[in-house]
Amino acid sequence: MSEYLQIGKIVNTHGIRGDLKVIPLTDDTKRFEDLDTIYIENEKEVFNIEKVWYKKNLVMIKFKGYDNVNDVLKFKNRFLLIDKKDAVELPENTFFIHDIIGLKVFTVDGEEIGLVKDVLQPGSNDVYVVKTKGKDALIPAIKDVVKEVNIQEKKIVIDPIEGMIE
């Protein structure tokens, strides 16, 4: 059974010719240009991409054979998906966000801190939001703090800075 990655969310139609407005859910919005086909959440068919362009912070997309706004209205608020096996190969020490969420976080001393519940992307580095016994801890995803990410063992090992985890 294939696994899928969400790469965008259809938020509205655009015009009357079947074009769709998509919020990209990927770091590399240009990846849409490299796609010939795509899946839509809860649809069984594969959609052939006719055209991709950009407007402000949105990706505009048009599917072959869908030439009227009435044909695409049903896709509003659904996610665009790609097969995980077709995803771009990630550089070393980078991970898909969905692979990080749910990992257990331990200190270098073996103390369990909690679970990653979200990944924020505020700027130069990601920040892992970790649900701890007390409150959420914000862990910057930098080499000085994150010592190991092991997707197979579902764990992250950190060397926390003083006061990071209370």
C-alpha positions in Angstrom: 0.0 0.0 0.0 1.4 3.4 -1.0 1.9 6.3 1.4 1.1 9.8 0.2 2.5 13.2 1.1 0.3 16.3 1.2 1.9 19.0 -0.9 -0.9 21.5 -1.1 -4.4 22.3 -0.1 -7.0 23.5 -2.7 -8.6 26.6 -1.2 -10.7 27.9 -4.0 -11.4 28.0 -7.7 -10.0 30.7 -10.0 -12.1 32.0 -12.8 -14.5 29.9 -14.8 -12.2 27.6 -16.8 -11.5 25.0 -14.0 -8.3 26.6 -12.5 -7.7 26.0 -8.8 -6.0 28.1 -6.1 -3.7 26.0 -3.9 -1.8 26.8 -0.7 1.5 25.0 -1.0 2.5 22.8 1.9 6.1 22.3 0.8 9.3 24.2 1.2 9.9 24.0 -2.6 6.8 25.4 -4.3 8.6 24.9 -7.7 8.1 21.2 -7.2 4.6 21.6 -8.7 6.3 22.4 -12.1 8.0 19.0 -12.1 4.8 17.1 -11.7 2.9 15.5 -14.6 0.2 13.8 -12.4 -1.1 14.3 -8.9 -3.8 12.8 -6.6 -6.6 14.6 -4.8 -7.6 13.5 -1.3 -10.6 11.0 -1.4 -10.5 10.7 -5.2 -9.6 7.4 -6.9 -8.3 8.8 -10.2 -4.9 10.3 -11.1 -5.1 13.9 -12.3 -3.0 15.0 -15.2 -1.6 18.5 -14.8 -2.1 20.8 -17.8 -0.7 24.0 -16.3 1.0 25.4 -13.2 1.6 29.1 -12.4 2.0 31.3 -9.3 0.0 34.2 -8.0 1.3 35.9 -4.8 1.9 33.0 -2.3 -0.5 30.6 -4.1 0.1 27.9 -6.7 -2.5 28.0 -9.5 -3.1 24.6 -11.1 -5.2 23.4 -14.0 -6.0 19.7 -14.7 -6.4 18.3 -18.2 -10.1 17.6 -19.0 -11.4 19.9 -16.3 -12.3 23.0 -18.2 -15.2 24.4 -16.2 -15.5 25.8 -12.7 -18.4 23.4 -12.0 -16.1 20.4 -12.7 -13.6 21.4 -10.0 -15.8 23.0 -7.2 -16.0 19.6 -5.5 -12.2 19.7 -4.9 -12.3 22.8 -2.7 -10.8 22.3 0.7 -9.1 19.0 -0.3 -5.4 18.1 -0.2 -3.2 17.5 -3.2 -1.1 14.4 -2.7 1.9 12.7 -4.3 3.1 9.2 -3.8 5.8 9.1 -1.2 8.0 7.0 -3.5 7.9 9.9 -6.0 9.0 12.5 -3.5 12.3 14.3 -3.9 15.2 12.6 -2.2 16.0 14.7 0.8 19.6 15.8 1.6 21.3 14.2 4.5 20.0 15.1 8.0 16.8 16.6 6.6 13.4 14.9 7.2 9.8 15.2 6.1 7.8 17.0 8.8 5.3 14.2 9.0 8.2 11.8 9.9 9.3 14.0 12.8 5.8 14.4 14.4 5.2 11.7 16.9 8.8 10.9 17.6 9.9 10.5 21.3 12.5 13.0 22.5 15.2 12.0 24.9 18.2 13.9 26.4 21.7 12.6 25.8 21.5 11.2 29.3 18.5 9.0 28.3 15.8 11.0 30.1 12.5 10.9 28.1 11.3 14.5 27.5 8.1 13.9 25.5 6.7 13.6 22.0 7.0 15.9 19.0 3.5 17.3 18.4 4.4 19.9 15.7 7.2 21.4 13.7 7.3 25.2 13.4 9.2 26.9 10.5 9.8 30.4 11.7 12.9 31.2 9.7 16.5 30.0 9.6 15.8 26.7 11.4 12.8 24.5 12.3 11.6 24.3 15.9 10.2 21.1 17.3 7.2 21.6 19.6 7.5 18.8 22.2 4.6 17.8 24.5 6.2 17.4 28.0 4.8 16.5 31.4 4.6 20.2 32.3 4.1 22.4 29.2 5.2 22.4 25.6 8.9 22.7 25.1 10.3 24.5 22.0 13.4 22.7 20.7 15.4 24.4 18.0 16.4 22.0 15.3 20.1 22.9 15.2 23.2 20.7 15.5 24.2 22.1 18.9 20.9 20.9 20.4 19.6 18.0 18.2 22.2 15.3 18.3 20.3 12.4 16.6 17.1 11.9 14.7 16.3 8.2 14.1 13.1 7.8 12.1 13.4 3.9 12.3 13.6 3.9 16.1 11.1 6.8 16.3 13.3 8.9 18.5 15.2 12.2 18.7 18.2 12.7 21.1 18.9 16.3 22.2 21.4 18.1 24.4 19.2 20.8 25.8 20.4 24.2 26.7 19.8 25.3 30.3 16.2 26.4 30.9 15.0 24.9 27.6 13.0 22.2 29.3 11.3 22.9 32.6 
